Amino acid sequence: MSLITLSAINIYPIKSTAGISLSNTWIDDYGLSFDRRFVITDPQGQFISARTEPSLCLIQASITQQGLVITAPNMPMLEVNYTDFSSDYQSITVWNDTISSPQATQAIDHWFSVYLARPCKLHYFGEHSTRHVKDSKKQVSFADGYPLLLISQASLHYLNQRLISQDEQSVSMTHFRPNLVVDNTEAFAEDTWQRIRIGEVEFELVKPCSRCIMTTVNPTTGEKSNRQQPLKTLKEFRQADNGDVMFGQNLIALSNGQLCLGDEVTIIKQQSPLVFASKNNNSSNTADVDTPPSANSNIPTSPSLITKVQRKKRSVNILFDSWNKEIKANTKATILEQGENAGLILPYSCRGGMCGRCKIKVKSGQVKQLADDGLTNDEKNEGYVLACSSIPQSDLVLSKPSSTKQN
Protein backbone atom coordinates (compact mmCIF):
# COMPACT_ATOMS: atom_id res chain seq x y z
CA MET A 1 0.00 0.00 0.00
CA SER A 2 1.23 3.52 -0.76
CA LEU A 3 2.56 5.65 2.06
CA ILE A 4 0.07 7.99 3.71
CA THR A 5 1.25 11.54 3.01
CA LEU A 6 0.39 15.11 3.85
CA SER A 7 -1.22 16.52 0.69
CA ALA A 8 -2.43 19.98 1.78
CA ILE A 9 -1.70 22.56 4.48
CA ASN A 10 -4.14 25.44 5.05
CA ILE A 11 -4.28 28.36 7.43
CA TYR A 12 -7.09 30.89 7.99
CA PRO A 13 -5.51 34.07 9.40
CA ILE A 14 -8.88 35.69 10.22
CA LYS A 15 -11.51 33.36 11.65
CA SER A 16 -14.15 32.40 9.03
CA THR A 17 -12.35 34.10 6.14
CA ALA A 18 -10.71 32.41 3.14
CA GLY A 19 -7.78 30.10 3.67
CA ILE A 20 -4.19 30.20 2.44
CA SER A 21 -2.58 27.05 1.03
CA LEU A 22 1.04 26.49 2.11
CA SER A 23 3.85 24.20 1.00
CA ASN A 24 5.36 24.17 4.51
CA THR A 25 4.57 25.61 7.91
CA TRP A 26 5.59 25.66 11.55
CA ILE A 27 3.64 24.17 14.43
CA ASP A 28 3.82 26.53 17.41
CA ASP A 29 2.14 26.50 20.82
CA TYR A 30 -1.26 27.39 19.30
CA GLY A 31 -1.31 25.14 16.23
CA LEU A 32 -0.23 26.29 12.76
CA SER A 33 1.58 29.62 12.84
CA PHE A 34 -0.70 32.52 11.77
CA ASP A 35 -3.82 30.32 11.86
CA ARG A 36 -6.91 32.10 13.23
CA ARG A 37 -4.92 34.74 15.06
CA PHE A 38 -7.49 37.43 14.17
CA VAL A 39 -11.23 37.47 14.80
CA ILE A 40 -14.11 39.82 13.97
CA THR A 41 -16.55 40.66 16.76
CA ASP A 42 -19.61 42.80 17.30
CA PRO A 43 -19.25 45.97 19.43
CA GLN A 44 -19.99 43.92 22.56
CA GLY A 45 -17.10 41.53 21.84
CA GLN A 46 -19.15 38.54 20.65
CA PHE A 47 -17.35 36.79 17.82
CA ILE A 48 -18.86 36.83 14.33
CA SER A 49 -18.46 33.88 11.98
CA ALA A 50 -19.62 32.80 8.54
CA ARG A 51 -22.41 30.84 10.22
CA THR A 52 -24.32 34.09 10.41
CA GLU A 53 -22.27 36.19 7.95
CA PRO A 54 -21.47 33.91 4.97
CA SER A 55 -19.77 36.71 3.03
CA LEU A 56 -16.87 36.51 5.48
CA CYS A 57 -15.51 33.57 3.51
CA LEU A 58 -14.91 35.91 0.53
CA ILE A 59 -12.36 37.98 2.47
CA GLN A 60 -8.80 37.14 1.39
CA ALA A 61 -5.88 37.77 3.74
CA SER A 62 -2.23 37.68 2.69
CA ILE A 63 0.52 37.53 5.32
CA THR A 64 3.21 40.22 5.37
CA GLN A 65 6.10 40.92 7.73
CA GLN A 66 4.05 43.69 9.33
CA GLY A 67 0.69 41.93 9.46
CA LEU A 68 -1.90 41.33 6.73
CA VAL A 69 -3.08 42.70 3.41
CA ILE A 70 -6.82 42.17 3.10
CA THR A 71 -9.07 42.22 0.04
CA ALA A 72 -12.78 41.57 -0.45
CA PRO A 73 -15.37 42.06 -3.22
CA ASN A 74 -16.20 45.73 -3.90
CA MET A 75 -13.84 46.90 -1.13
CA PRO A 76 -10.51 48.77 -1.27
CA MET A 77 -7.39 46.94 -0.20
CA LEU A 78 -6.73 47.13 3.54
CA GLU A 79 -3.36 46.89 5.27
CA VAL A 80 -3.45 45.63 8.85
CA ASN A 81 -0.23 45.98 10.82
CA TYR A 82 0.41 44.51 14.23
CA THR A 83 1.24 48.04 15.40
CA ASP A 84 -2.36 49.04 14.59
CA PHE A 85 -3.61 47.19 17.67
CA SER A 86 -4.01 48.83 21.05
CA SER A 87 -1.78 47.85 23.96
CA ASP A 88 -4.95 47.66 26.06
CA TYR A 89 -6.54 44.22 26.10
CA GLN A 90 -10.34 43.94 25.76
CA SER A 91 -12.49 40.95 26.71
CA ILE A 92 -14.14 39.16 23.80
CA THR A 93 -16.14 35.94 23.62
CA VAL A 94 -15.56 32.95 21.35
CA TRP A 95 -18.21 30.35 22.13
CA ASN A 96 -18.03 29.92 25.91
CA ASP A 97 -14.51 31.29 26.29
CA THR A 98 -13.66 34.83 27.35
CA ILE A 99 -10.37 35.98 25.86
CA SER A 100 -8.41 39.19 26.42
CA SER A 101 -7.11 40.56 23.15
CA PRO A 102 -5.95 43.83 21.59
CA GLN A 103 -8.40 45.79 19.45
CA ALA A 104 -7.64 47.37 16.05
CA THR A 105 -7.94 51.02 15.08
CA GLN A 106 -11.24 52.66 14.18
CA ALA A 107 -10.21 52.82 10.51
CA ILE A 108 -9.73 49.05 10.37
CA ASP A 109 -12.98 48.44 12.23
CA HIS A 110 -14.74 50.77 9.79
CA TRP A 111 -13.55 48.70 6.80
CA PHE A 112 -15.06 45.50 8.23
CA SER A 113 -18.21 47.34 9.33
CA VAL A 114 -18.77 48.66 5.81
CA TYR A 115 -18.18 45.23 4.28
CA LEU A 116 -20.57 43.41 6.64
CA ALA A 117 -23.02 46.34 6.80
CA ARG A 118 -23.04 46.15 10.59
CA PRO A 119 -20.86 47.57 13.37
CA CYS A 120 -17.94 45.29 14.12
CA LYS A 121 -14.36 45.20 15.36
CA LEU A 122 -11.17 43.31 14.55
CA HIS A 123 -9.20 41.69 17.36
CA TYR A 124 -5.79 40.03 17.46
CA PHE A 125 -4.56 37.12 19.58
CA GLY A 126 -1.78 39.08 21.25
CA GLU A 127 1.32 38.20 23.20
CA HIS A 128 -0.61 38.21 26.47
CA SER A 129 -3.75 36.52 25.17
CA THR A 130 -4.46 33.05 26.56
CA ARG A 131 -7.06 30.39 25.85
CA HIS A 132 -6.82 26.74 26.81
CA VAL A 133 -8.18 23.73 24.99
CA LYS A 134 -10.94 22.09 27.02
CA ASP A 135 -9.55 19.60 29.57
CA SER A 136 -6.00 20.29 28.42
CA LYS A 137 -3.01 22.48 29.23
CA LYS A 138 -2.58 23.07 25.50
CA GLN A 139 -3.50 26.45 24.04
CA VAL A 140 -5.67 27.45 21.10
CA SER A 141 -6.19 30.87 19.52
CA PHE A 142 -9.55 31.79 17.90
CA ALA A 143 -10.36 28.38 16.36
CA ASP A 144 -13.69 26.92 17.49
CA GLY A 145 -12.26 24.59 20.12
CA TYR A 146 -9.15 22.76 18.97
CA PRO A 147 -5.97 24.00 17.26
CA LEU A 148 -6.03 21.73 14.19
CA LEU A 149 -8.43 19.87 11.91
CA LEU A 150 -7.46 16.91 9.69
CA ILE A 151 -9.48 15.25 6.91
CA SER A 152 -8.45 12.55 4.45
CA GLN A 153 -8.92 13.06 0.73
CA ALA A 154 -10.60 9.65 0.58
CA SER A 155 -13.30 10.77 3.02
CA LEU A 156 -14.18 13.73 0.81
CA HIS A 157 -14.20 11.45 -2.25
CA TYR A 158 -16.63 9.07 -0.54
CA LEU A 159 -18.92 11.96 0.41
CA ASN A 160 -18.88 13.28 -3.15
CA GLN A 161 -19.77 9.86 -4.52
CA ARG A 162 -22.87 9.87 -2.32
CA LEU A 163 -23.75 13.42 -3.33
CA ILE A 164 -23.43 12.64 -7.04
CA SER A 165 -25.46 9.44 -6.67
CA GLN A 166 -28.31 11.60 -5.34
CA ASP A 167 -27.99 14.12 -8.18
CA GLU A 168 -26.41 16.67 -5.86
CA GLN A 169 -23.39 18.84 -6.61
CA SER A 170 -20.02 17.63 -5.38
CA VAL A 171 -18.18 19.84 -2.88
CA SER A 172 -14.57 20.84 -2.39
CA MET A 173 -12.37 20.40 0.65
CA THR A 174 -12.65 24.16 1.24
CA HIS A 175 -16.25 23.63 2.40
CA PHE A 176 -14.79 21.96 5.51
CA ARG A 177 -11.81 24.24 6.18
CA PRO A 178 -9.26 21.65 7.33
CA ASN A 179 -5.72 22.60 8.30
CA LEU A 180 -4.26 19.28 7.18
CA VAL A 181 -5.34 16.97 4.36
CA VAL A 182 -3.83 13.49 4.00
CA ASP A 183 -3.84 11.16 1.02
CA ASN A 184 -3.47 7.44 0.24
CA THR A 185 -5.89 6.23 2.93
CA GLU A 186 -9.23 4.50 3.00
CA ALA A 187 -12.26 6.68 3.54
CA PHE A 188 -12.57 7.75 7.19
CA ALA A 189 -9.38 5.96 8.16
CA GLU A 190 -8.67 9.02 10.33
CA ASP A 191 -11.52 7.93 12.61
CA THR A 192 -9.37 5.01 13.76
CA TRP A 193 -6.24 7.04 14.56
CA GLN A 194 -5.44 8.11 18.10
CA ARG A 195 -1.84 9.27 17.76
CA ILE A 196 0.08 10.01 14.57
CA ARG A 197 3.34 11.55 13.42
CA ILE A 198 3.58 13.86 10.42
CA GLY A 199 7.14 14.72 9.53
CA GLU A 200 8.81 15.56 12.83
CA VAL A 201 5.66 16.40 14.83
CA GLU A 202 3.42 14.05 16.81
CA PHE A 203 -0.30 14.71 17.14
CA GLU A 204 -3.11 13.40 19.31
CA LEU A 205 -6.52 13.01 17.67
CA VAL A 206 -8.83 14.10 20.45
CA LYS A 207 -12.33 14.35 18.99
CA PRO A 208 -14.29 13.99 15.75
CA CYS A 209 -15.25 17.40 14.36
CA SER A 210 -18.93 18.28 14.70
CA ARG A 211 -20.06 20.06 11.55
CA CYS A 212 -22.52 22.93 11.36
CA ILE A 213 -24.42 25.00 8.82
CA MET A 214 -21.17 26.70 7.79
CA THR A 215 -20.35 23.66 5.64
CA THR A 216 -23.31 24.58 3.42
CA VAL A 217 -21.73 27.95 2.50
CA ASN A 218 -20.19 27.93 -0.96
CA PRO A 219 -16.62 29.22 -0.35
CA THR A 220 -16.50 30.73 -3.85
CA THR A 221 -19.80 32.66 -3.79
CA GLY A 222 -20.51 33.05 -0.06
CA GLU A 223 -24.04 31.70 -0.58
CA LYS A 224 -25.70 29.01 1.53
CA SER A 225 -27.01 25.88 -0.15
CA ASN A 226 -30.80 26.02 -0.25
CA ARG A 227 -30.70 22.21 -0.09
CA GLN A 228 -28.49 22.25 3.02
CA GLN A 229 -25.83 20.24 1.24
CA PRO A 230 -23.46 18.62 2.01
CA LEU A 231 -24.69 18.61 5.63
CA LYS A 232 -27.93 16.86 4.70
CA THR A 233 -26.10 13.96 3.03
CA LEU A 234 -23.52 13.69 5.82
CA LYS A 235 -26.39 13.30 8.25
CA GLU A 236 -27.41 10.08 6.51
CA PHE A 237 -24.26 8.22 7.54
CA ARG A 238 -22.23 10.43 9.93
CA GLN A 239 -24.74 11.47 12.59
CA ALA A 240 -24.00 10.54 16.21
CA ASP A 241 -26.62 9.65 18.82
CA ASN A 242 -26.60 13.20 20.19
CA GLY A 243 -27.44 14.63 16.75
CA ASP A 244 -23.96 15.93 15.92
CA VAL A 245 -22.80 15.35 12.35
CA MET A 246 -19.11 14.39 12.28
CA PHE A 247 -16.57 14.89 9.49
CA GLY A 248 -12.83 15.17 10.13
CA GLN A 249 -10.77 14.90 13.29
CA ASN A 250 -9.62 17.57 15.76
CA LEU A 251 -5.93 17.40 16.62
CA ILE A 252 -3.56 18.69 19.27
CA ALA A 253 0.14 18.91 18.45
CA LEU A 254 2.33 17.32 21.13
CA SER A 255 5.41 19.28 20.10
CA ASN A 256 6.55 22.14 17.91
CA GLY A 257 8.15 21.53 14.52
CA GLN A 258 7.98 21.89 10.78
CA LEU A 259 5.47 20.33 8.39
CA CYS A 260 5.98 20.06 4.63
CA LEU A 261 3.81 18.82 1.80
CA GLY A 262 4.65 15.19 1.09
CA ASP A 263 5.63 14.41 4.69
CA GLU A 264 4.87 10.82 5.62
CA VAL A 265 2.04 10.17 8.06
CA THR A 266 2.85 7.42 10.54
CA ILE A 267 0.10 5.81 12.63
CA ILE A 268 1.50 5.39 16.15
CA LYS A 269 -1.64 4.34 18.00
CA GLN A 270 -5.15 3.41 16.87
CA GLN A 271 -8.58 3.56 18.51
CA SER A 272 -12.10 2.27 17.95
CA PRO A 273 -14.02 4.68 15.72
CA LEU A 274 -17.30 6.30 16.66
CA VAL A 275 -20.28 4.25 15.46
CA PHE A 276 -22.92 6.10 13.47
CA ALA A 277 -26.54 5.16 12.91
CA SER A 278 -27.27 4.30 9.29
CA LYS A 279 -30.28 5.96 7.68
CA ASN A 280 -32.27 5.13 4.58
CA ASN A 281 -31.04 7.33 1.75
CA ASN A 282 -34.46 7.30 0.11
CA SER A 283 -36.29 8.71 3.11
CA SER A 284 -36.16 12.24 4.40
CA ASN A 285 -37.87 14.05 7.24
CA THR A 286 -37.01 17.41 5.71
CA ALA A 287 -40.09 19.30 4.66
CA ASP A 288 -40.43 20.35 1.02
CA VAL A 289 -40.65 24.12 1.34
CA ASP A 290 -42.01 24.55 -2.17
CA THR A 291 -45.01 22.31 -1.64
CA PRO A 292 -47.77 22.83 0.92
CA PRO A 293 -48.39 19.92 3.30
CA SER A 294 -50.89 17.29 2.29
CA ALA A 295 -54.02 16.56 4.26
CA ASN A 296 -52.33 13.54 5.81
CA SER A 297 -49.16 15.41 6.80
CA ASN A 298 -48.18 15.12 10.45
CA ILE A 299 -46.84 18.68 10.31
CA PRO A 300 -49.36 20.87 12.18
CA THR A 301 -51.41 23.37 10.27
CA SER A 302 -50.33 26.06 12.74
CA PRO A 303 -47.47 26.83 12.34
CA SER A 304 -47.72 25.71 8.74
CA LEU A 305 -45.50 25.39 5.72
CA ILE A 306 -46.36 27.85 2.97
CA THR A 307 -45.08 28.17 -0.54
CA LYS A 308 -42.91 30.92 -2.00
CA VAL A 309 -45.79 31.83 -4.30
CA GLN A 310 -48.25 32.37 -1.48
CA ARG A 311 -46.33 35.16 0.22
CA LYS A 312 -43.73 37.72 -0.72
CA LYS A 313 -40.83 38.75 1.51
CA ARG A 314 -41.80 41.57 3.78
CA SER A 315 -41.46 43.01 7.26
CA VAL A 316 -43.00 41.12 10.18
CA ASN A 317 -42.98 41.34 13.97
CA ILE A 318 -41.65 38.60 16.23
CA LEU A 319 -42.58 38.53 19.90
CA PHE A 320 -40.15 36.34 21.85
CA ASP A 321 -42.71 35.97 24.62
CA SER A 322 -40.57 34.05 27.12
CA TRP A 323 -37.76 36.57 26.65
CA ASN A 324 -40.06 39.61 26.89
CA LYS A 325 -38.61 40.92 23.62
CA GLU A 326 -40.34 42.07 20.45
CA ILE A 327 -38.38 42.76 17.27
CA LYS A 328 -38.99 43.96 13.74
CA ALA A 329 -38.06 41.03 11.50
CA ASN A 330 -38.22 39.91 7.88
CA THR A 331 -39.28 36.88 5.86
CA LYS A 332 -35.80 36.12 4.58
CA ALA A 333 -33.58 35.19 7.57
CA THR A 334 -34.19 32.45 10.13
CA ILE A 335 -35.68 33.01 13.57
CA LEU A 336 -32.31 32.18 15.14
CA GLU A 337 -30.38 34.66 12.99
CA GLN A 338 -32.84 37.46 13.61
CA GLY A 339 -33.03 36.77 17.33
CA GLU A 340 -29.23 36.84 17.58
CA ASN A 341 -29.06 40.08 15.60
CA ALA A 342 -31.46 41.58 18.13
CA GLY A 343 -29.14 40.63 20.99
CA LEU A 344 -30.93 37.52 22.25
CA ILE A 345 -28.88 34.54 23.40
CA LEU A 346 -30.76 31.58 21.94
CA PRO A 347 -29.65 27.95 22.29
CA TYR A 348 -28.29 26.17 19.22
CA SER A 349 -25.69 23.62 18.19
CA CYS A 350 -25.62 22.29 14.61
CA ARG A 351 -27.49 25.20 12.96
CA GLY A 352 -28.57 22.65 10.38
CA GLY A 353 -31.95 21.47 11.67
CA MET A 354 -30.61 18.18 12.99
CA CYS A 355 -29.85 18.29 16.70
CA GLY A 356 -33.06 19.88 18.02
CA ARG A 357 -31.31 22.12 20.53
CA CYS A 358 -32.80 25.32 19.09
CA LYS A 359 -36.41 24.14 19.19
CA ILE A 360 -38.90 26.89 19.95
CA LYS A 361 -42.69 26.89 20.22
CA VAL A 362 -44.78 28.89 17.79
CA LYS A 363 -47.80 30.10 19.76
CA SER A 364 -49.19 31.95 16.75
CA GLY A 365 -48.16 32.73 13.21
CA GLN A 366 -46.72 30.93 10.22
CA VAL A 367 -43.17 29.86 9.37
CA LYS A 368 -41.40 28.24 6.45
CA GLN A 369 -39.51 25.21 7.73
CA LEU A 370 -36.30 24.29 5.93
CA ALA A 371 -35.75 21.25 8.15
CA ASP A 372 -37.42 19.57 11.11
CA ASP A 373 -35.32 16.43 11.59
CA GLY A 374 -34.38 17.45 15.12
CA LEU A 375 -37.98 17.28 16.32
CA THR A 376 -40.09 14.33 17.39
CA ASN A 377 -43.56 13.89 15.91
CA ASP A 378 -45.08 14.89 19.26
CA GLU A 379 -43.08 18.12 19.28
CA LYS A 380 -44.18 18.93 15.74
CA ASN A 381 -47.81 18.34 16.69
CA GLU A 382 -47.37 20.64 19.70
CA GLY A 383 -46.22 23.46 17.44
CA TYR A 384 -42.46 23.33 17.91
CA VAL A 385 -40.11 24.37 15.11
CA LEU A 386 -36.34 24.70 14.86
CA ALA A 387 -35.24 28.31 15.15
CA CYS A 388 -32.16 27.67 12.98
CA SER A 389 -34.27 26.34 10.11
CA SER A 390 -37.51 28.30 10.28
CA ILE A 391 -38.19 31.56 8.45
CA PRO A 392 -41.07 33.83 9.54
CA GLN A 393 -43.90 34.25 7.05
CA SER A 394 -46.18 36.31 9.28
CA ASP A 395 -46.12 37.98 12.68
CA LEU A 396 -45.02 35.42 15.28
CA VAL A 397 -45.37 34.81 19.00
CA LEU A 398 -42.69 32.43 20.24
CA SER A 399 -41.98 30.79 23.58
CA LYS A 400 -39.28 28.62 25.13
CA PRO A 401 -39.85 24.84 25.22
CA SER A 402 -41.28 23.37 28.37
CA SER A 403 -38.90 21.66 30.79
CA THR A 404 -38.91 18.38 28.89
CA LYS A 405 -35.91 16.41 27.73
CA GLN A 406 -33.93 18.21 25.00
CA ASN A 407 -33.13 16.36 21.78
Secondary structure, 3 states (H helix, E strand, C coil): CCCCEEEEEEECCECCCCCEEECEEEEECCEECCCCCEEEECCCCEECCCCCCHHHHHCEEEECCCEEEEECCCCCCEEEEHHHCCCCEEEEEECCEEEEEEECCHHHHHHHHHHHCCCCEEEECCCCCCCECCCCCCECCCCCCCCEEEEEHHHHHHHHHHHHHCCCCCCCHHHCCCCEEEECCCCCHHHHEEEEEECCEEEEEEEEEEECHHHHECCCCCCECCCCCCHHHHHHHHECCCCCEEEEEEEEECCCEEEECCCEEEEEEECCCCCCCCCCCCCCCCCCCCCCCCCCCCCCCCCCCCCCCCCCCCEEEEEEHHHCEEEEEECCCCHHHHHHHCCCCCCCCCCCCCCCCCEEEEEECCEEECCCCCCCHHHHHCCEEEHHHEEECCCEEEECCCCCCCC
